[in-house]
Amino acid sequence: RFLGFFAVAYLARTVGPEGMGLLAAGMGILTWGTILAEAGLPTLGTRTVATSNAASMNLVHRFFTTRLVLSLGVLILFAPILFFTLDTLRLRNITLIYLLALFPSALVLEWVFQGLRKMTILATGRIVAAVSYLFWVLMFVRSESSIIWIPVGWVASVVAQSIYLWKQYGGVNETESIDVPPALNLIKTAFPLAVAGLVAQVITHFPVVYLGITDPHEGGLFSVAYRVIVLLLVVDRVFYTIFFPSITRYLKIGGEDLFTRFNRTLKLVTPVTLYIAIIAIIGSQQILPAVFGSEFNQSALIFQILALYFVCSVINSVFTFTLIGAKKEKIYLNSILLGGAGFFGIMLLPGPVPSSHFAAMGLVLFQVISLLVMMREVQTFISFSVARSLLLPIVASGVLMGVFSLTYPLSPLLTFLASLVITPVVLYKSVGITSEEKSYYIKSIS
């Protein structure tokens, strides 16, 4: 994620807000296509591998061949739609090249190593992709006129990641063949996950696609703010990789261990996420223009709104992978649909506020509604304290932000340093982490 952030910073300074808006729209459409081509199979695959702690070759073969066929179908579906709906030739060409990444993406075996909890291999694969992309961008993108080479570099980076993971899979594949359901049965099983994932990604990437098509400059401002949020969401990926396989196993066993694991996860995720958000909000007014250039000054306010989206998104993940592990995908889907209704209700409001600000507020509302729906469902089979795990640290964070907002105009640097030191202490006390829980966190991360 950090390497990707450097690439985005370089591109923002090279192609400007309008170019970033076009790239964000193309990437958003690729994300929609990817979700359709995945059809929920990676999440289903991770759950399958985590439950059995094995990944046979015929299982992997069935999954990637199914995804290749789906990728071809998505490309055939999207290509004529793009030709008839996108008037901007550059945006159309950028998007079509991005869509070629569907095929190497089908061969990326991240879901296997997530299920097996091979964190080092996962991280190295992402580093390979990020280094490849950054190298390509630095070599071939020197001005706004070379923007077409950016999606080509993206496709090349996915190919590099796929090759690396396949080589690593050869070293861990020691499992005998097992019976794997036909492709249609797999798709049917994963269908609720696919629909939920599609709805979530349509909503999440709707702002960059919509703004990139209707107002590329405004879309570029939003895209830069959102890309920084994506960098922060590496926390979400870490928590998912560590805790999803673990909770999946304990959901199968049940009992007191499940209650303990879930509560410990939530008590870690909430304060860590709030701490990162507070630091990011305080530093955003200085950091964003310094990194991306003065053209992106207006991205700071968008980012500050999206910081709330970041907090809710990471906390939501705890409830999401718990429901998926418990095979309650339909509840997850319902939460996404209700959240989506709230998002579009805000996003499409007319008014004097820039559409990029409405988009950011809509994403926050989307996550809040989804969180409330999923939290209510999880409480039916896992007991946890909402007040201690969520409300108290959130209220404490609000009080801290109120104080820091008063002191920031007087001394930005001292306020930032104070937030670094004071915030973790307050949040640590607010959730009441015990010494036993602290030992568990250290063991899980190591």
N, C-alpha and C positions, 0 to 999 in steps of 0.2 A: 504493500500500500504506500509506503514512504517513497519508493522508487517511482511508483505511478504518480504520486503527488509532484515530484520533481518534473516529470514529463509534462504534467498539466500546467505547472507554473511556466515552463519554457514555452509551451504552445500558446498560452495566454498572452505572453509578451510578443510572440512571433506573429500570430494570426489575428489578435485583437478580439473585442467582444462579439462582433458579427461572425467571425470565423468560428469562435467557440460555440456560438449558438447553433451553427450548421452542424458542427461535429457532435454536439450534444443531442440534436434531433436524430441524426443518423444512428448514434449509439443507443438512443432510446428505442428506436424501431428494431434494432438488432436484439435488444433485451426482450422485447415482446416476442420476436421470432424465436429466440432461444427458449423462452418459457413454453411456447407451443411445441417446439421440437423435443423438449425434455419430457413433457407430458407427466410431470411429477415423478419420473423414474429415478432420478438421483436420490431424492429423499427416501423413496421406497427402497432403493438399493442400499442406502446407508443403514436403514432400519433392519433390513434383512441380514446384512453382514454383521452388524453390531449384535444382533440376537444370537446368531450362530458362531460368531467370532471366526468366520471363514468366508473366502471368496473364490469359489471354483471357477475354472476357465469357461465352462459352459454357461454359468450364470453371467459372467462378464460379457461373453460373446452374444448372448441373447439381448442383453441390455444395449450394447453399443450398436448392434445391427438394427434393432428397432429404432433407435435414435437417428441413425443414418437415413433410414427410410422416411422418418418423420421430417428430418431436416430438408430432404429433397422436396417433400410435399409443401413445406412452408415456403421454400424459395420459389417454387412454381406458383404458389398462391400470391405471394407478396409482389413478385416482379411486375405483373401487369397492373396491379393496383397502384404501385409507385409511378409507373409510366403515365397513368391516367389522372393521378391526383396531385403529383408534385410538379409545379410549373418551373421551379428553379432547377436548372440542369445540374449545377454543382451539387445541390443537396441530393438529387436523385442518384448521381454517380457515386457520391460518398456513401450513401445508404446501401446501394447494391453491392459495393465492395465489402462493406462491413458484414453484410449478410452471408458472404462466402465463409465467414468464420464459423457458421453453423456446423460445417462438416468436420473440421478438426475438433470443435467443441464436443461433438458426439463421442470422440475417442479419448477425451480427458477423463481419467479414472480417479478424480478426487473423491467421489462417493465411496470407492473401495477403501481408500486409506483413512477416510473419516470413520467408517465403520470399524476398521481395524485399529483405530487410534494411533496411527503412525504419523505423529505430529511433525517430526523432522522432515519426512518425505513430502508432506503437504506443503510445509513452509518453503522447502527448497524448490518445489515445482512452481510455486508462485513467484519466487525470486527469479527463476529462469525466465519465466514469461515477462516479468517486469524489466529485467535487464535487457532482454531482447528488444522489447518495445522502446525503451529509453535509448538504446544504442541506435536503433533504426531512425527514431525521431531526430536525434542529434546529427546523424549522418545525412539525411535526405530532406529535412524540413528546415529551410533557411529563411523563407519568406512566406507571405500569405498566398502567393501564387502556387506554392508546392503543397497546398493543403490536401490534395488528392492522395499524396503518399502516406498520409497519416493512417487511414483505414487499412492500407496495404500492410503497414507495420503491425497493426493490431492482429491481422490474420496470421502474419508470420510468428508473432509471439505466442499465439494459441497453438500453432503447430509445434513450436519448440517445447512448450509445456507438455503437450500430449506425448511427444517422443520420450521425454525424460520419465514421465510417470509409467509408460509402458515398459521401459527398461527396468524400473524399480519393481514393477509388478512381477516380472520374471523371477525376482529374487525372493518373493514372499508367497508365490503360488505353489503351495505344497498340499493343496486340498484335492481330494478325489472328486470326480464329477458327481453332481446331484441332479435330481429331477427338477427342472425349471419349467414353470407354466409357459404356455404359448404366448407370443407377443400380445395378442389381443386381450388375453386374460390379465397380463401385466398392466396394460394400459387401463383396463377396466378397474383393477384394484387401485391404481394410482390416480384415477380420474378426479376424486375430490381434491387431492393434493395439487393436481394439475390446474384445476379450475381456480382454487384458492391462490396458487402461485401466479396464475395469469392475471387474475383480478388485482392482486397486490402490486404486481409489476406494471400493469397498465396505469394504475393510479399513481404509483411512485414516479414513473417516467412520463406521465402525461404532460406535466408542466414543461419539461425541456423539449418535448416533441412539439407541443402546441405553440410555445413561445418561439421555438426555432423556426417554425414555418410562418407564423404570423408576424413576429417581430424579433429577428435574429439578434439585434443588439440587446434587447431586454432578456432574451433567452441566454445570451452569453453571460450577463450579470448573474442570473439565477444559476447557471451551470457552474460557474466558478465557486459560488457559495456552497452549492450542493456537493461539488467534488471534494471540498474540505470535509464536509460531513461524511462522505464516503471514506475518507482517510480515517476519521475518528471511529467509523464503524468496524475497523479492524478489531476493536474490542468485542463486538458482537460475534465476529467470526471465531475469535479465540474461545469465548465462552461456549459457543455452539460446538466447536470441535472437541472441547474437553468434557462438557457435561451432557450433551445429547446422547452419545452412546451409553454413558453411565446410567442416566435416568431411564433409558429404554430398557436396560437389563433389570433395574430394580422395579420398574413397572410390572415386569413379568413375574417377579418374585413377590412384590407387595410387602405389606407389613410396616414396621417401625422404620426400617432402613429407608424406604421410599420417602416417608415423611421427613426424615433427617436430611437426606440428600437434597430434596427440593428446597427446604427452608434454608439450608446452608448456601445453596446456589443463589437464591433470591437475596439473602442478606449480604452477599458479596457483590452481586451485579448492581444493585441499587446505589450504594454509596460510591462505588468506582465510577459509574456512569455520571452521576450528579457532579462529582469532583471534576471530571474531564470537561463537562459542559460549562461549569462555572469558570474554569481557567480559560477555556476557549472563548467564551463571551467577553470576558474582560480584555483579553489580548487581541480580539479580532479587529478593532478599529485601527490598530497600528500594524498588525501583521499582514492582513490581506492586501492592502495597497503596496506594502513593501515587497511582498512576494510576487504578486501578479501585475503590479503597475498601477499608476494613478487612475487609469481608465476604469478600474474596478472598485473605486471608492464606495460606490453605492451597493456593492455586494455585501458590505459589512452588516448592514441592518437585516438584509435577507438571511445572512448566516446566523445572526442572533436569534431570529425567529425559528430557523431550522434546528438550532441547538435543542429546543424543546422536542422537536421531532426525533432527534438523536436519542434523547433520554428515554422517551416512550418506546422507541423502536427496540432498543437493547433490552429494556425490561420486558417488553412484549415477547421477545424471543424465548425467555424462560417459560412462559405460558404456552407459546407456540410449540416448542419441541416436547413439552410435557403432554399436550393434547395429541400430537402426532404419535408420540411413543405409546400413548394409551389407545391408539387407533380411534380417536375422536375427530377425524378430519372434517366431518360435516360441521361440527361446532366451530372449528377454525374458519371454515368457509363462510359460515353465517356472520362471524365477527368481521371478516374482511368486507363482506357485502354491505353490512350496516355502516362500517367505517367509510366505505366508498361513497355511500349516499351523502354522508356528512361532508366529504371532501369536495364533491362536485357542487354541493350547495354553496360552499364558500368560494371555490375556484372560479365559478362562472358569474359571480356577483358583479353587476355594473357599479361604478363609483369612481371617485377621484384618486383612490389608492392605486398604484401601479399593479398590473396583473401579476407581476412576479411576487409581490407581497401577499396578494390573495392566495397564490399558489402555495407559498410557504405556510400560511395559516391553515390552509386546507389540509396539507400533509400532517400538521400537528393534530388537527381534529380527527383525521382518519385514524391515527395511532391511538388517540385517547379513547375513542369509541370502541375500537377493537380490543384494547386492553381491558376495559370494563366488562365486555361480554365474555372474554376468555377467563378473566379472573373469577367471575361468578361461577363458571362451569368447573374450573379446577377445584374450587372450594367444596364441591360436592363429593370429591373423593380424596382430597388432601387437605388437612387442616393446617392453616398458617395464619399468623397475625398480620392483618393488613395494616393496622396502625403502626406496629413496630417495624415491619419490613419495608413499608412504602410511605405511609402518610407522614410519620415523624421525620425521616430524612428529607422528604420533599419540602415540608414546612421549614425545617432548619435551613435548607438551601435557599428558600425564598427570603428568609430573614437575612441571611448572609449577603445575598445579591442586593437587597435593599440598602444595607450598610455600605457595601462596596460601590454602589452607584452614587452614593453621596460623597464618598471620599475620592472617587476617581478623578473628578475635575480638579481637585486640589493637588493631587500627586498620583499620576497614572502608574509610575514605576513602583512606588511604595504600596499602592493598592494591589498591584499584581503580585508583588512579593508576599504581602500579608495573606492574600488568598491562597497562595501556594502552601503556606504553613498552617494557617488557621483552619481552612476548610476540611482537610482530611481528619483532623482531630475531632471537630464537631460531628462530622458524619460517622466516624468510627464509634463515638459515644452514642449517637442517636439510634443505631441499629443493635447495639449491645453484643458485639462479636466476642465470644468466649475464647479462652486460650486453646481449648480443644478444637474449636472451629478454625482458629488461625493455623494450627498444625495441619488440619485437613486441607486448607487452601494451599499451603506450601507444598504438601505432598502431591496434590492434584496437578499443580503447575509444573513441578519438577518431573 
